[in-house]
Each structure stands twice: as C-alpha cells, then as structure tokens.
Amino acid sequence: MTQTTVSLRSVALPTEHGGWSLTLEPVALGLMVEPGWAGAALGAVAILGFVARTPLKLVLVDRRRGRSLARTRLAGRVAAMELALAGLFLAVAVTTAESVFWWPLAAAVPLIGLELWYDMHSRSRRLVAELAGSLGASSMAAAIALAGGATTAVAAGLWCVAGARAVAAIPFIRRQVRRLKGQPHSRLASDIAQGVAVAAVVVAAILEAAPVAAVVVVVLMALVHTALAYLPPPPVPVLGAEQVVIGLAVVVTTALGALAQFG
C-alpha cells in the first residue's frame, strides 16, 4: 500500500513549485477583470493542464526511450483522467461563455508543444522550455477575459502583462537559485528580461490594450528584481514567498487598473 501511494505521488504531483504561481496568476487576473462561470471553468482547465503535465512528461520520456514501466502505465492513467476532466470543464466554458475565447488558446498551442518537446527530451529545466510553458499558461488570462465578454484589445493586454510577469520572473529566479547553489550565473539575462517585460507592457499601454497601472507595477517589479540581484540571495522558501507577493501585486494592480480604465 505504501509503495502504491508513493508511486502515485511521484507521477501525479508537480515538482515545479513556482509553476503553481505562474499558472494561477493569469487565472486570477482574468477572473478579476471578467468574473463568471466560463472563466472559472477555464481556470480549472489551466490547473488541470498544469497538474497533468507531470504524468504526461513521464509517459513521453518513457515512450521515447522505448520502455513501458509500472510508472508509465500509472502516469498514463492519471494523465488521461486529468485531461478528460479538463475536457469536461472546457465544454462547460464553451456552453457558458459570453463570446468566443479560442484564439489565445490556439496561439498558445505551439508554446505548450515546445515545452512538451523539451519535457520529452528530459530538458524541462531549460530556460526556453520554462519561458514557453509560462507564456502559454499566460494565455489563460486572455481566454478568461474573452469568455466573460472583454474586448480583444483588453484580452491581449492581459496576456501581455501576465506574459511580462513570467518573462521577468523566470530568469531572475533561475539566477538567484544558481547563486544559492554556488553555480555559475550571469545577471545579464535577468536584466535583459526585466527590460523586455517593461517594454512589452509599455507598448501594450500605448496601444490602449494594457492599463497604465500595469506599466507602473511592472516597472516596480523590474526595479525590485534588479535591486535584489545585488543583495545576497535568500533561502528558496523566502525567494518563493517574495515572488508570490510580487505576483499578487502585479495581478491586483493590473486588474484594478483595467477595471478603472476600460471597465
């Protein structure tokens, strides 16, 4: 019994703790701007998709290596159940949505596919894989907003902000963890990421897709990341807590700004 329980946990629970935050933030952002049953159902789809990635990754790796182990079969069953449940929630979203919400999800498919390709080749920790997956997950902010009746411009702006948050956070976190482990690291990638995030949101604001408040909070996020890069890195739990606070600040500020400026 104990062995079965451990095996289930090993194939079913994501090990990327930061991935929870970067998955839930776009969901929260979309729901704060356009709450509704369709958006809630899409949020469930996002969470199930994130959770299903763990067993799906095991299946892809084992199939690529031409082996079928007990964990492969268990992971396959878990992934199938989670994806089937995600399909049911997607059907709920389709039947309750106020408008079409497919284009952000369709645009995210190549990003998710790229992430899964890296998963299959046991390269999930590569920067490209993490950025692709997070940018794909960020599309849920746009899909939820569209499902609730938001305009295309506002939906695109929310995706831009959620994506900018991920682009700024991932290279920064990777560098901080490397510093903690005494591994080679460079601040350049993190600094460039902060600039890219700010530039993307500024352009979105100029195009009247993202609220001005989003520019302010993303600039502050970039400044905080840059300042923290000069300080000794905190323990991983503290680093995670810092990112949760920063993510909440970005989500809440952007949502309130969007409601005030576009609502």
C-alpha positions in Angstrom: 0.0 0.0 0.0 2.8 2.4 0.9 4.6 1.7 -2.3 1.5 2.4 -4.4 0.9 5.7 -2.6 4.4 6.8 -3.1 4.3 5.8 -6.8 1.1 7.8 -7.2 2.6 10.9 -5.7 5.7 10.6 -7.8 3.7 10.6 -11.0 0.9 12.9 -10.1 2.3 15.9 -8.2 4.2 18.7 -9.9 7.7 19.4 -8.5 7.9 22.9 -10.0 6.6 24.9 -7.0 7.0 28.2 -8.9 4.8 26.8 -11.6 1.8 27.0 -9.4 2.1 30.7 -9.0 2.7 31.3 -12.7 -0.3 29.2 -13.6 -2.7 30.7 -11.1 -1.8 34.3 -11.6 -3.2 34.6 -15.2 -6.3 32.8 -14.0 -6.8 35.2 -11.1 -6.1 38.2 -13.4 -8.7 37.1 -16.0 -11.3 36.4 -13.3 -10.8 39.7 -11.5 -11.4 41.6 -14.7 -14.2 39.4 -16.1 -15.6 37.0 -13.4 -18.0 34.3 -14.5 -18.7 30.6 -14.7 -17.0 30.2 -18.0 -13.9 31.9 -16.7 -13.9 29.7 -13.6 -14.2 26.6 -15.8 -11.2 27.8 -17.9 -9.3 28.3 -14.7 -10.0 24.7 -13.8 -8.7 23.7 -17.2 -5.5 25.7 -16.6 -4.9 24.0 -13.2 -5.6 20.5 -14.6 -3.3 21.1 -17.5 -0.5 22.2 -15.2 -1.0 19.1 -13.0 -1.4 16.7 -16.0 2.0 17.8 -17.3 3.8 15.8 -14.6 2.4 12.4 -15.6 2.3 13.3 -19.3 6.0 14.1 -19.1 6.8 10.7 -17.6 4.8 9.0 -20.3 6.6 11.0 -23.1 10.1 10.3 -21.7 9.4 6.6 -21.2 7.8 6.2 -24.7 10.8 8.0 -26.3 13.2 5.6 -24.6 11.1 2.6 -25.7 10.1 1.4 -22.3 6.9 0.7 -20.5 7.3 0.6 -16.7 4.8 0.4 -13.9 5.1 4.1 -13.5 4.5 4.7 -17.2 1.2 2.9 -17.1 0.1 4.6 -13.8 1.2 8.0 -15.2 -0.8 7.3 -18.4 -3.9 6.6 -16.5 -3.5 9.7 -14.3 -2.9 11.9 -17.2 -5.8 10.5 -19.1 -8.2 11.2 -16.2 -6.9 14.7 -15.7 -7.1 15.6 -19.3 -10.6 14.1 -19.6 -11.7 16.2 -16.6 -10.1 19.3 -18.3 -12.1 18.5 -21.4 -15.3 18.5 -19.4 -14.5 21.9 -17.9 -13.7 23.2 -21.3 -17.1 22.1 -22.5 -18.7 24.0 -19.6 -16.7 27.1 -20.6 -17.9 26.7 -24.3 -21.5 26.5 -23.3 -21.5 29.3 -20.8 -19.1 31.8 -22.4 -20.4 35.2 -23.5 -18.1 35.3 -26.5 -15.5 33.3 -28.4 -12.3 32.7 -26.5 -10.4 30.3 -28.7 -7.7 32.5 -30.3 -5.5 32.9 -27.2 -5.6 29.1 -26.6 -4.9 28.4 -30.2 -2.0 30.8 -30.2 -0.6 29.1 -27.0 -0.6 25.6 -28.6 2.9 26.0 -30.2 4.3 27.2 -26.9 2.9 24.3 -25.0 4.0 22.0 -27.7 7.6 23.3 -27.4 7.5 22.8 -23.7 6.4 19.2 -24.1 9.1 18.6 -26.6 11.7 19.7 -24.0 9.9 17.5 -21.5 10.1 14.5 -23.7 13.9 15.0 -24.1 14.3 15.5 -20.3 15.2 19.1 -20.7 12.4 20.7 -18.8 14.7 23.0 -16.8 16.0 24.8 -19.9 15.2 28.5 -20.0 13.4 28.2 -23.3 11.2 25.4 -22.0 10.2 27.3 -18.9 9.5 30.5 -20.8 7.5 28.8 -23.4 5.3 27.0 -20.9 4.7 30.1 -18.8 3.9 32.2 -21.8 1.5 29.5 -22.9 -0.2 29.5 -19.5 -0.4 33.3 -19.5 -2.8 33.0 -22.4 -5.5 31.9 -20.0 -5.8 35.5 -18.7 -6.9 36.5 -22.2 -9.2 33.5 -22.7 -10.9 34.0 -19.4 -11.4 37.7 -20.2 -12.8 37.0 -23.6 -15.2 34.3 -22.2 -16.5 37.0 -19.8 -17.2 39.5 -22.6 -14.0 41.6 -22.7 -12.8 43.1 -25.9 -10.0 41.6 -27.9 -7.7 44.5 -27.1 -8.2 44.2 -23.3 -7.7 40.4 -23.5 -4.5 40.8 -25.4 -3.3 43.4 -22.9 -3.9 41.0 -20.0 -2.0 38.3 -21.8 0.8 40.7 -22.4 1.0 41.7 -18.7 0.8 38.1 -17.5 3.5 37.1 -20.0 5.7 40.0 -19.0 5.4 38.9 -15.4 6.7 35.4 -16.3 9.4 36.7 -18.6 10.7 38.9 -15.8 10.4 36.3 -13.0 11.9 33.2 -14.5 15.4 34.4 -15.5 15.6 36.2 -12.1 14.6 33.2 -10.1 17.0 30.9 -12.1 19.9 33.3 -11.3 19.0 33.5 -7.6 18.8 29.7 -7.3 22.2 29.4 -9.0 23.7 31.9 -6.7 22.4 29.9 -3.7 23.9 26.7 -5.1 27.2 28.4 -5.9 26.8 27.7 -9.6 27.9 29.9 -12.5 25.5 32.7 -13.1 25.1 35.9 -15.0 23.0 38.9 -14.2 22.8 39.9 -17.9 19.9 37.5 -18.8 17.9 38.7 -15.8 18.5 42.3 -16.5 17.5 41.9 -20.2 14.4 40.1 -19.1 13.3 43.0 -16.9 13.8 45.4 -19.8 11.8 43.1 -22.2 9.0 42.9 -19.7 8.8 46.6 -19.2 9.0 47.3 -23.0 6.2 44.8 -23.8 3.8 46.4 -21.3 4.6 49.9 -22.3 3.8 49.1 -26.0 0.6 47.4 -24.9 -0.4 50.6 -22.9 0.4 52.8 -25.9 -1.9 50.6 -28.0 -4.5 51.1 -25.3 -4.6 47.3 -24.5 -3.0 47.4 -21.1 -3.8 49.9 -18.3 -1.3 52.5 -17.2 -1.4 50.9 -13.8 0.1 47.8 -15.3 3.1 49.8 -16.6 3.7 51.2 -13.1 3.6 47.8 -11.4 5.7 46.0 -14.0 8.3 48.8 -13.8 8.3 48.4 -10.0 8.7 44.7 -10.3 11.7 45.1 -12.7 13.3 47.6 -10.3 12.8 45.2 -7.3 14.3 42.3 -9.3 17.2 44.4 -10.3 17.8 45.6 -6.7 17.5 42.1 -5.3 20.1 40.9 -7.7 22.7 43.0 -5.9 21.8 41.5 -2.5 22.7 38.1 -1.1 20.1 35.6 -2.3 17.6 34.4 0.4 16.7 30.8 1.0 14.4 29.2 -1.6 11.2 29.4 0.6 11.8 33.1 1.1 12.5 33.6 -2.6 9.3 31.8 -3.4 7.3 33.9 -0.9 8.8 37.1 -2.5 7.6 36.0 -5.9 4.1 35.2 -4.6 3.8 38.8 -3.2 5.2 40.3 -6.4 2.8 38.2 -8.5 -0.2 39.2 -6.4 0.8 42.9 -6.7 1.0 42.6 -10.5 -2.3 40.8 -10.7 -4.3 43.0 -8.4 -2.9 46.3 -9.7 -3.4 45.3 -13.3 -6.9 44.1 -12.7 -8.0 47.2 -10.8 -6.3 49.4 -13.4 -8.1 47.6 -16.2 -11.5 47.9 -14.5 -11.0 51.6 -13.9 -9.6 52.4 -17.3 -11.5 50.1 -19.6 -14.5 49.0 -17.5 
